[in-house]
Amino acid sequence: MAGYSKLLVNEQIELLQELNQIVRNTECFRSAETSGKLIRVPTGDGMALLFFRSPEEPVRCALEISRTLQNHPHIQVRMGVHSGPVNRVTDVNDKTNFAGSGINVAQRVLDCGDAGHILLSGHVAEDLAEYRHWQPYLHDLGECEVKHGLRLHLFNVYKDNLGNPQVPEKLKRGKRSKQASAVRPISFPRWPKIALVVTLLVSAAALVISSLIFSHRVSAPPSTSALPGAIATAFPTPIPEKSIAVLPFENLSDEKKNAYFADGVQDEILTGLSRVADLKVISRTSTLQYKAGAKHNVREIGKALGVAHLLAGSVQRAGDRVRVSAQLIDAQTDTQLWGERYDRDVADVFAIESELAGKIIAQLKSKLSAQEKAAIEQKPTADLVAHDLYIQGKTLIATSAFSTPLVESLSEAVRLLNQAIERDPAFALAYYQLAQAHDQFYFSGIDHTPARLAMADAAIQSLTRLRPNSGEAHLALAKHLYWGYLDYDHAREELNVAQKSLPNDALSFEILGFIDRRQSRWAESTKNLERAIELDPQNSAFLKQLADSYVCLRHYADAERVLDRAIAVAPKGSNMRAYRAAIELYWHADPHPLSSTIRAIIAEDSREAKNIAQLWLEVSLCERDFDGARRALAALPIAGCYDDFIPFPRIWCEGVVAQMRDDKAAANAAFTTARNEAAKLIVDQPHYAEALCVLGMADAALGNKEDAIREGRRAVELVPVSKNAIEGALLIRYLAVIYAWTGEKDRALKRLDEAAKIPSFLSYGELVLHPRWDPLRGDPRFEKIVASLAPK
């Protein structure tokens, strides 16, 4: 380690701790550690990480570390990767340790590199070269002579400002035996891709990290993102050649009411292409911002969406005639590859769309199965007015996650879709969208009633009757089973079937991610949510969901990173800006970034207050700012102040604010009304755990101790963490509050300790600042729980 011995001991310790934290926060590290497939071996000025599942794992980890270290320029790291046998040994202190050629050769590989290098042995490079997406990262360096005269064939990993593209100094000094083109790698024993687990010997891919730490601090390098809105995963994802985004088609019609007709042309072409498994097709939500007719940088759009091709076009409708023009563009060179214009009767528009899709597939040289071809050629409806209504409703549902209040968008979508179905009762895709709207009403708690669930069920039955084997029928049923019944296993089965027909449907991966998350399969959940984002990279709702996962895991730096990308997608989005600022409240118990961000948002546009009212109320309570709480309450939508899906009504928040100013009469009146509203929900749905939680909280606030405890405990019994990791953890937290408010301090602390030890939204900042925990303050057991969540 260059300069390491010149540092003071405490400087060495501090900087190594910083490096350790960076490595531990990588997604690859956490995933492997969670699955029990990672071994860590300290090496003085660095570490060796032993991965056992895939030769890709250590290289992905190295790239992720390289990306993170761009923000830590005072730490210069070199990394070496090799795959080979590792022995479990007992050291002089009678402790288990690891040795063997897997680690030794990885160390020799590392020794050949300089700061920033990620070097691979030829053995590992051979494995990676079998995957096309890794080939752009592998750069042959030839042979390097290392300890004991061994010659290693090395490859340098770099691309897109990750890694170090320079030839290592050791090779420059003439220690290579031949030029790269003339050498052959030395032969290592080939180990099976899946390691055999035996008593003393395993096969592992070793990533050895050594740090070159400098004692001076320098400014961080400029960001290297290709575009602020681009979504970067844990490691750079190569853009597939067979990938495309269909941009909004420009409406050239004299009558602007035909705008939805133009949207429909884009939607049908995109839907057709997305059925092709051999293509990567970006979801419509991510293309909506690229308004037709506006000037755009094609290369930047391609990078932001992660595609090699763009389809742009225009639609002109006049009476019974329609003209559709389309151009296929190479997104990397901004050159037109193909173009065509269709002038036909308007009744032929669906035929034009399927023809266009077919020609694009041919241009991209993609495989097309008979089933995919038949699905593309199937007309959605013969009624163009019904189709316009459908497109309007579909767009409202797709963007409802970004709108406040949600109820208005969904209600209007239901109205439009019902009109479409009245015009064409055989319009299968309209039933698909209608089922989604009803399920969202139910799952979000806006209308959590058996009647709403029955409406969704009726729409799915109609869809299944019309298209029994379609991907949409299976996907609609999967969402219904998940959103309506939390039937994870059957929902998974339906999703697996749906994905065969809808390989590019981002929502199917999002739902899988949600199911994984509720089953505490956090690594799998992250993978599925990232896949959804890959297919819908400008969907800030998907990004928020990934950030929510990181908040529950208390990986706040990762949450901030994801939210920064969401803000880059929609810089004016007040919700994301406020949520990003709230991370500092949760992480460091610092409310000031959130309160100042809220003030800035309201100063820019006072109408945005309703969109951030709940976070505004939360930070006002944490700051004991009554005036701020009163103003936030005035801006709060009538739907209420839900905590995730726990349906606290608006009157509950009025009671909390009255309680804050010690107005007992107003607080009791508000909590009594809140209790009555929750009790009504329980009458028809006695197993509605979230409503029982609200009822228990209201009874606790009113001093109805026995009722409150019974209701809170019943809610936890109905939805345990083993059944629902998100809601289950929230219900445990509120049961702790119920115990605290009813004087049961020991039971409150026991439940709170339980909530603090599992992934949940419970945070250090909440425990430090929120008034709901005041009854427990001063108790050493409470302070110990708080300390356990403090930033490390």
Disulfide bonds with the S-S distance in Angstrom:
Cys641-Cys653 1.80
